[in-house]
């Protein structure tokens, strides 16, 4: 998961910068993370579990730098530190909520995490659907028209 995440955090932001687009790469990251989480949740094979975990790390961690950059662009002229600080704060709050929620949803008899991971997968799929409402930042679209900031 970590090796896939490091690779994703390098490759996907480079591609996003090269094509000067954020939204398609956010959608790709959400779709890939959702599908690979399904592989982690339901795999009965160790090799499939390792491949799914590497893919999950690749897509999930690649969305971080792209999301922070997108957040800084859509909140311009607010400082990048402020927008990234709020994103990190919300990430911490939601992370704590997910830890308690996943513990609450796990099987009390076996300790199985299949149900919480399925719920997380459904929430990620909903996030993917909601990402269709995202628009490229004005910062990028204005640059294409020659309005350099």
C-alpha positions as CSV (number, residue, x, y, z in Angstrom):
1,X,0.0,0.0,0.0
2,X,2.8,2.4,0.9
3,X,4.9,1.6,-2.2
4,X,1.8,2.1,-4.4
5,X,1.0,5.3,-2.6
6,X,4.5,6.8,-3.1
7,X,4.4,5.9,-6.8
8,X,0.9,7.4,-7.1
9,X,1.8,10.6,-5.2
10,X,4.6,11.1,-7.7
11,X,3.0,10.0,-11.0
12,X,-0.5,11.4,-10.8
13,X,0.3,15.0,-9.8
14,X,3.0,15.1,-12.5
15,X,0.3,14.1,-15.1
16,X,-2.2,16.5,-13.6
17,X,0.3,19.4,-13.9
18,X,1.4,18.3,-17.4
19,X,-2.2,18.4,-18.7
20,X,-3.2,21.4,-16.5
21,X,-6.3,19.6,-15.3
22,X,-7.3,18.6,-11.8
23,X,-10.9,17.3,-12.0
24,X,-10.3,14.3,-14.3
25,X,-7.4,13.1,-12.1
26,X,-9.6,13.5,-9.0
27,X,-12.2,11.4,-10.7
28,X,-9.7,8.8,-11.7
29,X,-8.3,8.6,-8.2
30,X,-11.8,8.2,-6.7
31,X,-12.7,5.5,-9.2
32,X,-9.5,3.6,-8.8
33,X,-9.6,3.8,-5.0
34,X,-13.2,2.6,-4.9
35,X,-12.5,-0.4,-7.2
36,X,-9.3,-1.4,-5.4
37,X,-11.1,-1.1,-2.0
38,X,-13.6,-3.6,-3.3
39,X,-10.6,-5.9,-4.1
40,X,-9.3,-5.5,-0.5
41,X,-12.7,-6.1,1.0
42,X,-13.7,-9.2,-0.9
43,X,-10.4,-10.8,-2.0
44,X,-10.0,-14.4,-1.0
45,X,-6.6,-14.6,-2.5
46,X,-3.4,-13.2,-1.0
47,X,-2.0,-12.1,-4.3
48,X,-5.2,-10.2,-5.2
49,X,-5.1,-8.6,-1.8
50,X,-1.5,-7.4,-2.3
51,X,-2.3,-6.0,-5.8
52,X,-5.5,-4.4,-4.6
53,X,-3.7,-2.8,-1.6
54,X,-1.0,-1.4,-3.9
55,X,-3.6,0.0,-6.3
56,X,-5.5,1.4,-3.3
57,X,-2.4,3.2,-2.1
58,X,-1.6,4.4,-5.6
59,X,-5.0,6.0,-6.2
60,X,-5.8,7.1,-2.6
61,X,-2.5,8.8,-1.9
62,X,-2.3,10.3,-5.4
63,X,-5.5,12.2,-4.7
64,X,-3.9,14.2,-1.8
65,X,-1.5,16.5,-3.7
66,X,-4.0,17.0,-6.5
67,X,-6.8,17.8,-4.0
68,X,-4.6,20.2,-2.1
69,X,-3.7,22.0,-5.3
70,X,-7.3,22.1,-6.5
71,X,-8.3,23.5,-3.1
72,X,-5.7,26.2,-3.3
73,X,-6.8,27.1,-6.8
74,X,-10.6,27.3,-6.2
75,X,-10.1,29.3,-3.0
76,X,-7.8,31.9,-4.6
77,X,-7.1,34.6,-3.4
78,X,-7.3,33.0,0.1
79,X,-3.8,31.9,1.1
80,X,-2.8,28.4,0.2
81,X,-1.8,27.7,3.8
82,X,-5.3,28.6,5.0
83,X,-7.1,26.5,2.4
84,X,-4.8,23.5,3.0
85,X,-5.1,23.9,6.8
86,X,-8.8,23.7,6.6
87,X,-8.6,20.6,4.3
88,X,-6.2,18.9,6.8
89,X,-8.5,19.8,9.7
90,X,-11.5,18.3,8.0
91,X,-9.4,15.2,7.1
92,X,-8.5,14.8,10.8
93,X,-12.0,15.2,12.0
94,X,-13.4,12.7,9.4
95,X,-10.6,10.3,10.1
96,X,-11.5,10.2,13.8
97,X,-15.2,9.7,12.8
98,X,-14.3,6.9,10.5
99,X,-12.2,5.1,13.1
100,X,-15.1,5.1,15.6
101,X,-17.6,4.2,12.8
102,X,-15.6,1.3,11.5
103,X,-15.2,-0.1,15.0
104,X,-18.9,0.3,15.5
105,X,-19.8,-1.5,12.3
106,X,-17.4,-4.5,12.6
107,X,-18.7,-7.9,13.5
108,X,-19.0,-8.3,17.2
109,X,-18.5,-12.0,17.0
110,X,-15.7,-12.5,14.5
111,X,-14.3,-8.9,14.3
112,X,-14.7,-9.0,10.6
113,X,-14.2,-5.7,8.9
114,X,-16.2,-6.6,5.7
115,X,-19.2,-4.5,6.6
116,X,-17.3,-1.3,7.5
117,X,-15.1,-1.6,4.4
118,X,-18.3,-2.1,2.3
119,X,-19.8,1.0,3.8
120,X,-16.6,2.9,3.1
121,X,-16.7,1.6,-0.5
122,X,-20.3,2.8,-0.9
123,X,-19.3,6.3,0.5
124,X,-16.4,6.4,-1.9
125,X,-18.6,5.6,-4.8
126,X,-21.0,8.4,-3.7
127,X,-18.0,10.7,-3.6
128,X,-17.1,9.6,-7.2
129,X,-20.7,10.4,-8.3
130,X,-20.5,13.8,-6.6
131,X,-17.2,14.5,-8.3
132,X,-19.1,15.0,-11.5
133,X,-20.2,18.4,-10.1
134,X,-16.6,19.6,-9.8
135,X,-15.5,22.2,-12.3
136,X,-11.9,23.1,-13.2
137,X,-10.6,26.0,-11.2
138,X,-10.8,29.5,-12.7
139,X,-7.1,29.7,-12.1
140,X,-6.4,27.1,-14.7
141,X,-9.1,28.2,-17.2
142,X,-8.0,31.8,-17.0
143,X,-4.4,30.8,-17.6
144,X,-5.4,29.2,-20.8
145,X,-6.9,32.4,-22.0
146,X,-3.7,34.3,-21.4
147,X,-4.6,35.8,-18.0
148,X,-1.4,34.9,-16.0
149,X,-1.6,35.5,-12.3
